[in-house]
Amino acid sequence: MNKDKVFFKIVFSIGLMLLLGLLAGGAAKFLAYFNSGGDREDLLKLAEVLPDEISPEINWLPDDEDTGRPMEVFNRDIIAGGYVRALYQRDLSLFTGNSDGVKEYFTKESRPNIFHQISLVNEKKMSVERVELNHNLKLHFYSADGQIVSFTDYEVHTLKRLNTSKNERILSTADTSSYKVIMQLDDGYWRIKHLERGIFEELYPDFVQDSTAIFKEHRDSLLAHVPNIKGINYYPKDHPFKEFWVNYDTTAVEEDFELIKKMGLNTVRVFVNYEQFGKGVVVPEMLLRLEHLLNTAEANKLQVLVTMFDFNSNYNLLNFANTDRQLEVILKRFKKHPAILAYDLKNEPDIDYHYQNPDDVKQWLRFIITKARKYDQWHPITIGWAYPESAEYLSDSLDFVSFHYYRDLDNLGKDIDRLKEETNQKTLLLEEFGLSSYQSSIMPFGKTESQQAEHLKNVQDILKSKGDIPYLYWTLYDFSEVAGDVAGSMPWQKGPQKSFGVLNQKGKPKKVYEVLVNPEQTHEFSILGKIPKYVFTYLVLLGVSILGSFIFWKAIIRRIKKINK
């Protein structure tokens, strides 16, 4: 009986060890699954909400000679605002198929036509996107009692999209028209009483980029600096991403820019958060913060690549006017600031192709390029493509071509050669790249600081072999925290995003620092430095397991010998 007990104990022990082995194998597959997640596409958080209000361009033309009575500036603003909100409500109702709100902006006489349009859209099971981008208002009549106003809205640029109920595109058009408008003051609100599309009357010729010597000479002088870029993408260590502008720290920026200059770098890339800067109504305080950053860069003789519309992935037509207004305010405000090297009009729009209609993204990009050329002819413009295969698009409309690279480096050289050929040898900029030094002590993934440093050196060698392609490294600091809506909420997503810096969370240089600061020096990377933390953890666990197994089996053997005696 005692021998049977020993036998079953041995069988149970062997079975338990086999079970633990199977569980370990399953856990490895489980971890491999999680390690494969967190692609750059998965990090995108879409902004699907429509704007509360739009901000089209509004210009008042000279009034007719006899308007009945002069119009007060205050009322002029109120009337223009009421008119724009009424058109926005109509456009919103056509998009949603819901007529709620129409009566707030249109009189009884004008509502039936709007209701008919909405009903027709619903019957056909379609949706209509529509936006008016600008208004040129000329006052004709203003009643003595201040209750009726008549004006013409000239040269209104309108964009339209017609979609099926499944959001499939039927039609996309652009139109320029003029409208005759009568508005009535009703219950304290200005409402549209009559809206009639008239014959188009052109006020201004289509904008043509000014190629006069002064603008071309200035752009060319800035473009001459692009091939010499050696810089970094910047966020402060304590407030990265969406925390940067709302917690703007002048001292931190000043100290960091001084450090960047001492590192021998010449360019910083910064990001303008579209929503935090006020969308279509730019927040004055944010302009002051951006101005301080630019002034600090100038004081340290650093160039700045300003990336616009960060964290905006809303390409609905109703958002076009707001992006237009923000672009106009910022580009006109800083048109002649000496620290600005160029504008990056959108960060990684090709990632949005996976979540939005690619045609909508491309339409917005074409729109915003045209507007940028209108507002600032001094500075070069580019787009920060996530993938080199996307970067040929619109290259003829841009001053230089920027792309990012977070892939294995096996094909980097070939991708550069192909992109040069596709863009007719236009200047290239590797605008983002890097390798995270994040390591888990338990989970089997991550790279060491030595691997991060070696990765940078390998990229530098490839870029040098392809004609000294300029670059901006990602990024200056490791971060103690990254919000879930930036990098994803899972640990295997947030963890790596924290550790791309050349300085750690305490501001101390990592191994990659020396490679960035002294790229011409020879850097050696030992095999020992490439062994990740989890390997040492597993070796310790293996040692403990072996020791435990040895003690266990020694006890079993001792027990068996004792029983046999």
C-alpha positions as a printed NumPy array, in Angstrom:
array([[  0.   ,   0.   ,   0.   ],
       [  2.835,   2.394,   0.859],
       [  4.534,   1.561,  -2.456],
       [  1.323,   2.421,  -4.328],
       [  1.167,   5.795,  -2.575],
       [  4.734,   6.544,  -3.577],
       [  4.004,   5.536,  -7.178],
       [  0.946,   7.781,  -7.397],
       [  2.886,  10.656,  -5.817],
       [  5.561,  10.295,  -8.481],
       [  2.981,  10.145, -11.29 ],
       [  1.167,  13.161,  -9.835],
       [  4.426,  15.129,  -9.628],
       [  5.34 ,  14.326, -13.23 ],
       [  1.824,  15.227, -14.388],
       [  1.946,  18.481, -12.479],
       [  5.252,  19.409, -14.1  ],
       [  3.86 ,  18.617, -17.574],
       [  0.797,  20.75 , -16.834],
       [  2.996,  23.63 , -15.716],
       [  4.995,  23.271, -18.934],
       [  1.842,  23.45 , -21.044],
       [  0.658,  26.487, -19.114],
       [  4.03 ,  28.159, -19.643],
       [  3.801,  27.506, -23.38 ],
       [  0.283,  28.902, -23.465],
       [  1.386,  31.946, -21.512],
       [  4.177,  32.537, -24.008],
       [  1.673,  32.486, -26.875],
       [ -0.612,  34.72 , -24.844],
       [  2.209,  37.219, -24.325],
       [  3.237,  36.979, -27.968],
       [ -0.323,  37.898, -28.919],
       [ -0.234,  40.964, -26.707],
       [  3.248,  41.843, -27.884],
       [  1.952,  41.923, -31.459],
       [ -0.665,  44.512, -30.541],
       [ -0.332,  48.236, -30.25 ],
       [  0.441,  48.955, -33.909],
       [  0.715,  52.64 , -34.748],
       [ -2.657,  52.455, -36.483],
       [ -4.245,  51.133, -33.305],
       [ -3.134,  54.2  , -31.369],
       [ -5.348,  56.547, -33.351],
       [ -8.297,  57.987, -31.492],
       [-10.869,  59.438, -33.848],
       [-12.61 ,  62.741, -33.221],
       [-16.031,  61.988, -34.689],
       [-17.96 ,  64.762, -33.006],
       [-19.1  ,  67.633, -35.154],
       [-18.06 ,  71.174, -34.251],
       [-20.363,  73.118, -31.95 ],
       [-20.102,  76.005, -34.369],
       [-18.134,  76.776, -37.485],
       [-15.932,  79.754, -38.225],
       [-15.995,  80.629, -41.923],
       [-14.225,  83.668, -43.281],
       [-16.54 ,  86.716, -43.076],
       [-15.93 ,  89.979, -44.922],
       [-18.249,  92.977, -45.05 ],
       [-18.033,  94.764, -48.385],
       [-18.817,  98.49 , -48.691],
       [-22.55 ,  99.105, -48.158],
       [-24.838, 100.456, -50.847],
       [-25.043, 104.241, -50.844],
       [-28.628, 104.247, -49.574],
       [-29.355, 101.442, -47.105],
       [-32.232, 103.156, -45.317],
       [-30.191, 103.749, -42.182],
       [-26.6  , 103.169, -41.123],
       [-25.883,  99.808, -39.503],
       [-24.183,  99.699, -36.138],
       [-20.99 ,  97.637, -35.872],
       [-22.502,  95.672, -32.998],
       [-25.591,  94.704, -35.015],
       [-23.472,  93.941, -38.063],
       [-21.625,  91.274, -36.059],
       [-24.864,  89.885, -34.62 ],
       [-26.505,  89.653, -38.053],
       [-23.478,  87.984, -39.623],
       [-23.322,  85.522, -36.73 ],
       [-27.026,  84.719, -37.013],
       [-26.695,  84.189, -40.759],
       [-23.722,  81.83 , -40.404],
       [-25.428,  79.847, -37.622],
       [-28.587,  79.516, -39.728],
       [-26.653,  78.066, -42.655],
       [-24.786,  75.775, -40.29 ],
       [-28.081,  74.519, -38.844],
       [-29.371,  73.829, -42.348],
       [-26.17 ,  71.974, -43.265],
       [-26.297,  70.015, -40.011],
       [-29.945,  69.054, -40.599],
       [-29.147,  67.826, -44.103],
       [-26.295,  65.756, -42.698],
       [-28.273,  64.197, -39.832],
       [-31.706,  64.128, -41.487],
       [-33.142,  65.808, -38.39 ],
       [-35.068,  69.067, -38.773],
       [-34.903,  70.001, -35.081],
       [-33.455,  73.464, -34.744],
       [-34.48 ,  74.751, -38.169],
       [-37.285,  76.858, -36.727],
       [-34.776,  78.646, -34.501],
       [-32.963,  80.117, -37.504],
       [-35.553,  80.341, -40.298],
       [-38.899,  82.166, -40.37 ],
       [-42.148,  80.343, -41.163],
       [-41.994,  81.511, -44.774],
       [-38.574,  79.98 , -45.409],
       [-38.9  ,  76.715, -43.471],
       [-40.905,  74.649, -46.012],
       [-38.047,  74.654, -48.504],
       [-35.586,  73.44 , -45.846],
       [-38.02 ,  70.767, -44.621],
       [-38.509,  69.585, -48.201],
       [-34.762,  69.176, -48.696],
       [-34.443,  67.201, -45.46 ],
       [-37.406,  64.962, -46.351],
       [-35.954,  64.289, -49.779],
       [-32.628,  63.264, -48.281],
       [-34.363,  60.928, -45.816],
       [-36.552,  59.381, -48.515],
       [-33.518,  58.605, -50.635],
       [-31.721,  57.286, -47.545],
       [-28.794,  59.579, -48.133],
       [-26.771,  62.061, -46.157],
       [-25.452,  65.384, -47.381],
       [-22.284,  67.007, -46.14 ],
       [-22.167,  70.685, -47.001],
       [-20.177,  73.665, -45.802],
       [-19.839,  77.303, -46.786],
       [-16.229,  78.356, -46.359],
       [-16.541,  82.113, -46.718],
       [-19.03 ,  84.984, -46.893],
       [-18.643,  88.38 , -48.575],
       [-21.607,  90.433, -47.393],
       [-22.833,  93.647, -49.02 ],
       [-25.624,  95.499, -47.23 ],
       [-28.493,  96.781, -49.383],
       [-31.205,  97.703, -46.893],
       [-31.589,  98.129, -43.133],
       [-35.072,  99.109, -41.999],
       [-35.657, 102.178, -39.864],
       [-36.993, 100.063, -37.013],
       [-34.003,  97.702, -37.216],
       [-36.228,  94.671, -37.868],
       [-35.421,  93.844, -41.506],
       [-32.089,  93.597, -43.3  ],
       [-31.244,  92.759, -46.903],
       [-27.813,  91.872, -48.272],
       [-26.042,  89.82 , -50.914],
       [-23.501,  87.152, -50.044],
       [-20.979,  87.155, -52.881],
       [-18.609,  84.465, -54.062],
       [-19.494,  81.809, -51.494],
       [-17.238,  78.768, -51.847],
       [-19.263,  75.669, -50.986],
       [-18.119,  72.061, -50.655],
       [-20.594,  69.17 , -50.843],
       [-20.53 ,  65.406, -50.438],
       [-23.449,  63.096, -51.115],
       [-23.297,  59.729, -49.32 ],
       [-25.488,  56.638, -49.126],
       [-26.88 ,  55.386, -45.823],
       [-23.851,  53.061, -45.708],
       [-21.559,  56.089, -46.025],
       [-20.584,  55.233, -49.583],
       [-19.648,  58.255, -51.665],
       [-22.024,  59.138, -54.5  ],
       [-20.809,  62.598, -55.378],
       [-18.317,  65.225, -54.26 ],
       [-18.511,  68.764, -55.637],
       [-17.154,  72.267, -55.165],
       [-19.23 ,  75.283, -56.081],
       [-19.019,  79.066, -56.008],
       [-22.258,  81.053, -55.879],
       [-23.817,  84.296, -54.704],
       [-26.967,  84.54 , -52.566],
       [-29.62 ,  87.187, -52.018],
       [-30.632,  87.226, -48.368],
       [-33.381,  88.827, -46.295],
       [-33.292,  88.414, -42.528],
       [-35.861,  89.41 , -39.931],
       [-35.479,  90.149, -36.233],
       [-37.988,  87.79 , -34.607],
       [-38.325,  87.351, -30.832],
       [-34.892,  88.873, -30.363],
       [-33.19 ,  86.577, -32.914],
       [-32.187,  87.219, -36.494],
       [-33.743,  84.558, -38.735],
       [-33.473,  83.988, -42.479],
       [-36.694,  85.058, -44.19 ],
       [-35.55 ,  84.646, -47.787],
       [-32.523,  82.914, -49.312],
       [-32.141,  82.867, -53.075],
       [-29.206,  81.637, -55.078],
       [-28.275,  84.263, -57.635],
       [-25.942,  84.625, -60.58 ],
       [-22.325,  84.182, -59.558],
       [-20.426,  87.446, -59.51 ],
       [-16.665,  87.165, -59.067],
       [-15.224,  89.672, -56.642],
       [-11.617,  88.561, -56.593],
       [ -9.554,  86.491, -59.028],
       [ -8.557,  83.007, -57.876],
       [ -5.514,  83.117, -55.628],
       [ -2.265,  82.432, -57.407],
       [  0.87 ,  81.847, -55.365],
       [  2.985,  84.977, -55.414],
       [  6.291,  84.175, -57.047],
       [  7.825,  87.598, -56.695],
       [ 11.512,  87.657, -55.9  ],
       [ 11.17 ,  88.555, -52.222],
       [  8.948,  85.566, -51.386],
       [ 10.844,  83.088, -53.526],
       [ 14.19 ,  84.247, -52.195],
       [ 13.025,  83.853, -48.591],
       [ 11.518,  80.391, -49.157],
       [ 14.619,  79.243, -50.99 ],
       [ 16.852,  80.474, -48.18 ],
       [ 14.842,  78.452, -45.661],
       [ 14.746,  75.405, -47.917],
       [ 18.525,  75.546, -48.076],
       [ 18.564,  74.754, -44.34 ],
       [ 16.435,  71.596, -44.652],
       [ 19.261,  69.293, -45.876],
       [ 21.265,  70.323, -42.8  ],
       [ 18.577,  69.471, -40.255],
       [ 19.818,  67.502, -37.279],
       [ 17.199,  67.742, -34.611],
       [ 14.603,  66.281, -32.335],
       [ 10.856,  66.003, -31.825],
       [ 10.029,  67.842, -28.627],
       [  7.78 ,  67.445, -25.625],
       [  8.849,  68.336, -22.06 ],
       [  9.364,  65.33 , -19.795],
       [  6.639,  66.172, -17.267],
       [  3.881,  67.194, -19.694],
       [  4.018,  65.316, -23.004],
       [  1.419,  65.132, -25.767],
       [ -1.946,  66.593, -24.733],
       [ -0.502,  67.852, -21.45 ],
       [  2.048,  70.156, -23.076],
       [  0.139,  73.3  , -23.996],
       [ -2.406,  73.258, -21.173],
       [  0.436,  72.958, -18.636],
       [  2.912,  75.097, -20.537],
       [  6.02 ,  75.69 , -18.431],
       [  8.182,  78.556, -19.684],
       [ 11.12 ,  77.555, -17.487],
       [ 11.085,  73.956, -18.719],
       [ 11.005,  75.053, -22.362],
       [ 13.848,  77.518, -21.847],
       [ 16.02 ,  74.937, -20.074],
       [ 15.231,  72.226, -22.62 ],
       [ 15.988,  74.405, -25.636],
       [ 19.273,  75.476, -24.074],
       [ 20.098,  71.79 , -23.584],
       [ 19.117,  70.929, -27.162],
       [ 21.458,  73.615, -28.43 ],
       [ 24.298,  72.283, -26.247],
       [ 23.682,  68.829, -27.722],
       [ 24.701,  70.245, -31.096],
       [ 21.216,  69.966, -32.597],
       [ 19.782,  72.737, -34.751],
       [ 16.066,  71.992, -35.157],
       [ 13.078,  71.145, -32.971],
       [  9.727,  69.894, -34.158],
       [  6.705,  70.916, -32.083],
       [  3.008,  70.139, -32.349],
       [  0.061,  72.562, -32.272],
       [ -2.903,  70.823, -30.628],
       [ -5.904,  71.712, -32.789],
       [ -8.544,  71.468, -30.082],
       [ -6.535,  73.106, -27.295],
       [ -5.703,  76.043, -29.546],
       [ -9.434,  76.691, -29.887],
       [-10.342,  75.045, -33.195],
       [-11.84 ,  77.832, -35.338],
       [-11.642,  80.478, -32.61 ],
       [ -7.983,  80.517, -31.604],
       [ -7.286,  81.07 , -27.904],
       [ -5.083,  84.184, -27.448],
       [ -3.214,  82.632, -24.502],
       [ -2.151,  79.706, -26.684],
       [ -0.74 ,  82.11 , -29.26 ],
       [  1.312,  83.753, -26.522],
       [  2.649,  80.353, -25.431],
       [  3.594,  79.449, -28.984],
       [  5.235,  82.853, -29.373],
       [  7.292,  82.265, -26.218],
       [  8.425,  78.904, -27.573],
       [  9.457,  80.478, -30.885],
       [ 11.246,  83.334, -29.132],
       [ 13.083,  80.833, -26.936],
       [ 14.142,  78.888, -30.015],
       [ 15.389,  82.085, -31.646],
       [ 17.378,  82.974, -28.524],
       [ 19.104,  79.59 , -28.746],
       [ 19.553,  79.777, -32.533],
       [ 17.266,  76.809, -33.087],
       [ 14.97 ,  76.342, -36.076],
       [ 11.395,  75.2  , -35.475],
       [  9.298,  72.897, -37.635],
       [  5.723,  73.667, -36.56 ],
       [  3.291,  70.776, -37.004],
       [ -0.328,  71.897, -37.299],
       [ -3.657,  70.244, -36.402],
       [ -2.307,  67.666, -33.98 ],
       [ -4.89 ,  65.167, -32.677],
       [ -7.447,  66.248, -35.262],
       [ -8.809,  63.413, -37.384],
       [-12.167,  64.936, -38.291],
       [-12.416,  65.353, -42.058],
       [-16.118,  66.131, -42.178],
       [-16.761,  69.132, -44.413],
       [-18.286,  70.97 , -41.47 ],
       [-14.812,  71.02 , -39.91 ],
       [-13.059,  72.556, -42.922],
       [-13.901,  76.156, -42.023],
       [-12.581,  75.764, -38.479],
       [ -9.249,  74.342, -39.632],
       [ -9.061,  77.157, -42.16 ],
       [ -9.522,  79.804, -39.466],
       [ -6.906,  78.302, -37.152],
       [ -4.43 ,  78.034, -39.996],
       [ -5.049,  81.639, -41.042],
       [ -4.617,  83.047, -37.539],
       [ -1.379,  81.19 , -36.774],
       [  0.299,  81.563, -40.16 ],
       [ -0.478,  85.268, -40.435],
       [  0.538,  85.915, -36.819],
       [  3.97 ,  84.28 , -37.205],
       [  4.561,  84.861, -40.911],
       [  7.83 ,  86.686, -40.35 ],
       [  9.052,  85.012, -37.171],
       [ 12.729,  84.176, -37.727],
       [ 12.651,  80.926, -35.726],
       [ 10.17 ,  79.146, -37.994],
       [ 11.858,  76.948, -40.57 ],
       [  8.719,  75.432, -42.099],
       [  5.201,  74.187, -41.407],
       [  4.187,  70.541, -41.313],
       [  0.494,  70.775, -42.181],
       [ -0.536,  67.374, -40.757],
       [  1.069,  64.621, -38.75 ],
       [  0.612,  61.12 , -40.21 ],
       [ -2.589,  61.674, -42.226],
       [ -2.067,  58.34 , -43.984],
       [ -2.858,  56.534, -40.722],
       [ -6.274,  58.18 , -40.967],
       [ -6.805,  56.322, -44.258],
       [ -7.582,  53.238, -42.16 ],
       [-10.377,  54.949, -40.224],
       [-11.722,  57.608, -42.576],
       [-12.556,  57.726, -46.249],
       [ -9.115,  58.263, -47.849],
       [-10.682,  60.586, -50.425],
       [-11.947,  62.824, -47.608],
       [ -8.496,  62.984, -46.04 ],
       [ -6.9  ,  63.828, -49.375],
       [ -9.525,  66.48 , -50.129],
       [ -8.775,  68.195, -46.811],
       [ -5.021,  68.026, -47.435],
       [ -5.397,  69.678, -50.84 ],
       [ -7.643,  72.304, -49.284],
       [ -5.269,  73.12 , -46.441],
       [ -2.216,  73.291, -48.736],
       [ -3.97 ,  75.901, -50.882],
       [ -4.892,  77.91 , -47.796],
       [ -1.372,  77.721, -46.366],
       [  0.047,  79.127, -49.599],
       [ -2.475,  81.955, -49.374],
       [ -1.742,  82.951, -45.775],
       [  2.044,  82.548, -45.727],
       [  4.166,  82.58 , -48.86 ],
       [  7.361,  83.013, -46.846],
       [  7.707,  79.558, -45.323],
       [  8.114,  76.116, -46.885],
       [  5.431,  73.516, -46.19 ],
       [  5.482,  69.741, -45.876],
       [  3.332,  66.852, -44.587],
       [  4.6  ,  64.307, -42.045],
       [  3.66 ,  60.983, -43.624],
       [  3.662,  57.904, -41.388],
       [  4.923,  55.65 , -44.181],
       [  7.317,  56.351, -47.061],
       [  4.998,  54.72 , -49.599],
       [  2.418,  57.442, -48.875],
       [  4.807,  60.363, -49.264],
       [  4.73 ,  60.666, -53.051],
       [  1.166,  62.011, -52.889],
       [  1.058,  65.815, -53.204],
       [  4.857,  65.992, -53.34 ],
       [  4.611,  68.401, -56.287],
       [  2.612,  70.787, -54.07 ],
       [  5.042,  70.634, -51.14 ],
       [  8.474,  72.169, -50.718],
       [ 10.091,  69.054, -49.27 ],
       [  8.96 ,  65.511, -48.485],
       [  8.803,  64.229, -44.893],
       [  8.237,  60.659, -43.755],
       [  8.462,  58.565, -40.587],
       [ 10.069,  55.164, -40.097],
       [  9.398,  52.806, -37.184],
       [  9.872,  49.587, -39.134],
       [ 12.777,  47.175, -39.288],
       [ 15.656,  48.866, -41.06 ],
       [ 16.181,  46.199, -43.721],
       [ 14.294,  48.192, -46.359],
       [ 15.005,  51.772, -45.268],
       [ 17.636,  52.325, -47.951],
       [ 15.403,  50.9  , -50.681],
       [ 12.453,  52.991, -49.495],
       [ 14.592,  56.137, -49.674],
       [ 15.747,  55.295, -53.21 ],
       [ 12.189,  54.659, -54.358],
       [ 10.891,  57.843, -52.744],
       [ 13.639,  59.927, -54.343],
       [ 12.687,  58.563, -57.736],
       [  8.939,  59.054, -57.204],
       [  9.359,  62.659, -56.025],
       [ 11.812,  63.669, -58.745],
       [ 14.734,  63.93 , -56.311],
       [ 12.946,  66.399, -54.04 ],
       [ 14.598,  67.026, -50.664],
       [ 13.679,  64.303, -48.142],
       [ 13.418,  64.578, -44.357],
       [ 13.214,  61.594, -42.012],
       [ 10.93 ,  63.472, -39.652],
       [ 10.34 ,  60.769, -37.023],
       [ 12.086,  57.552, -36.095],
       [ 13.399,  55.833, -33.006],
       [ 13.338,  52.701, -30.888],
       [ 11.839,  52.386, -27.44 ],
       [ 14.106,  51.138, -24.654],
       [ 11.101,  49.973, -22.655],
       [ 11.681,  46.629, -20.96 ],
       [  9.505,  44.467, -18.809],
       [ 11.167,  42.5  , -16.039],
       [  8.671,  39.692, -16.563],
       [  6.982,  39.967, -19.966],
       [  9.123,  38.702, -22.875],
       [  9.327,  41.857, -24.962],
       [ 11.244,  45.125, -25.11 ],
       [ 14.621,  46.474, -26.17 ],
       [ 17.627,  47.566, -24.159],
       [ 19.293,  50.98 , -24.155],
       [ 22.185,  49.466, -26.106],
       [ 19.79 ,  48.232, -28.779],
       [ 18.192,  51.675, -28.907],
       [ 21.584,  53.303, -29.399],
       [ 22.64 ,  50.777, -32.031],
       [ 19.361,  51.343, -33.876],
       [ 20.078,  55.079, -34.127],
       [ 23.618,  54.415, -35.333],
       [ 22.326,  52.053, -38.026],
       [ 19.826,  54.667, -39.213],
       [ 22.533,  57.342, -39.295],
       [ 24.745,  55.087, -41.414],
       [ 21.94 ,  54.404, -43.894],
       [ 21.014,  58.081, -44.156],
       [ 24.651,  59.013, -44.715],
       [ 24.987,  56.422, -47.471],
       [ 21.948,  57.912, -49.223],
       [ 23.338,  61.421, -49.424],
       [ 23.14 ,  62.641, -45.828],
       [ 19.358,  62.618, -45.485],
       [ 18.41 ,  65.052, -42.662],
       [ 16.54 ,  63.724, -39.646],
       [ 14.594,  64.519, -36.487],
       [ 14.827,  61.913, -33.726],
       [ 11.874,  60.823, -31.573],
       [ 12.232,  62.106, -28.855],
       [ 14.122,  64.138, -26.211],
       [ 12.781,  62.577, -22.983],
       [ 11.406,  59.387, -21.566],
       [  8.024,  60.102, -19.985],
       [  6.75 ,  58.97 , -16.607],
       [  3.187,  58.803, -17.872],
       [  1.434,  58.726, -21.25 ],
       [ -2.333,  59.12 , -21.45 ],
       [ -4.364,  56.18 , -22.694],
       [ -6.016,  58.243, -25.414],
       [ -2.579,  58.912, -26.901],
       [ -0.875,  55.523, -26.929],
       [ -3.612,  53.072, -26.026],
       [ -4.729,  51.974, -22.586],
       [ -2.944,  48.611, -22.352],
       [  0.444,  48.348, -20.584],
       [  2.144,  46.892, -23.669],
       [  0.981,  49.987, -25.582],
       [  1.699,  52.689, -23.009],
       [  4.982,  51.226, -21.776],
       [  6.957,  51.451, -25.029],
       [  5.66 ,  54.961, -25.744],
       [  7.249,  56.188, -22.508],
       [ 10.8  ,  55.191, -23.393],
       [ 11.816,  56.631, -26.769],
       [ 13.878,  59.449, -25.252],
       [ 17.602,  60.133, -25.372],
       [ 17.271,  61.288, -21.755],
       [ 15.58 ,  59.214, -19.065],
       [ 12.734,  60.383, -16.835],
       [ 15.229,  62.056, -14.497],
       [ 16.872,  63.91 , -17.369],
       [ 20.009,  61.756, -17.351],
       [ 21.569,  60.717, -20.689],
       [ 20.868,  57.21 , -21.971],
       [ 23.28 ,  55.329, -24.209],
       [ 21.548,  56.669, -27.313],
       [ 22.47 ,  60.209, -26.242],
       [ 26.122,  59.856, -27.243],
       [ 25.185,  58.452, -30.648],
       [ 22.88 ,  61.385, -31.354],
       [ 25.311,  64.02 , -30.112],
       [ 28.438,  62.473, -31.669],
       [ 27.32 ,  60.59 , -34.779],
       [ 30.796,  60.614, -36.345],
       [ 32.434,  58.754, -33.471],
       [ 32.802,  54.979, -33.403],
       [ 30.317,  53.389, -31.022],
       [ 30.581,  49.79 , -29.842],
       [ 27.654,  47.837, -28.462],
       [ 28.401,  44.733, -26.384],
       [ 26.325,  41.578, -26.607],
       [ 25.765,  41.696, -22.854],
       [ 24.149,  45.123, -23.201],
       [ 21.59 ,  43.694, -25.613],
       [ 20.245,  41.115, -23.158],
       [ 16.832,  42.349, -21.931],
       [ 15.765,  42.352, -18.297],
       [ 13.273,  39.536, -18.638],
       [ 16.07 ,  37.116, -19.64 ],
       [ 17.792,  37.662, -16.301],
       [ 14.448,  37.276, -14.535],
       [ 13.827,  33.994, -16.333],
       [ 17.343,  32.767, -15.52 ],
       [ 16.729,  33.456, -11.84 ],
       [ 13.358,  31.715, -12.011],
       [ 14.936,  28.802, -13.862],
       [ 17.639,  28.539, -11.226],
       [ 15.051,  28.598,  -8.453],
       [ 13.001,  25.976, -10.302],
       [ 16.004,  23.706, -10.781],
       [ 16.996,  24.081,  -7.154],
       [ 13.426,  23.437,  -6.039],
       [ 13.152,  20.386,  -8.285],
       [ 16.455,  19.055,  -6.989],
       [ 15.326,  19.424,  -3.373],
       [ 11.94 ,  17.903,  -4.22 ],
       [ 13.346,  14.851,  -6.001],
       [ 16.012,  14.391,  -3.354],
       [ 13.246,  14.229,  -0.764],
       [ 11.293,  11.754,  -2.909],
       [ 14.311,   9.499,  -3.352],
       [ 15.092,   9.654,   0.357],
       [ 11.47 ,   8.709,   1.085],
       [ 11.584,   5.789,  -1.338],
       [ 14.802,   4.467,   0.194],
       [ 13.307,   4.741,   3.644],
       [ 10.198,   2.816,   2.578],
       [ 12.261,   0.064,   0.93 ],
       [ 14.203,  -0.454,   4.136]])
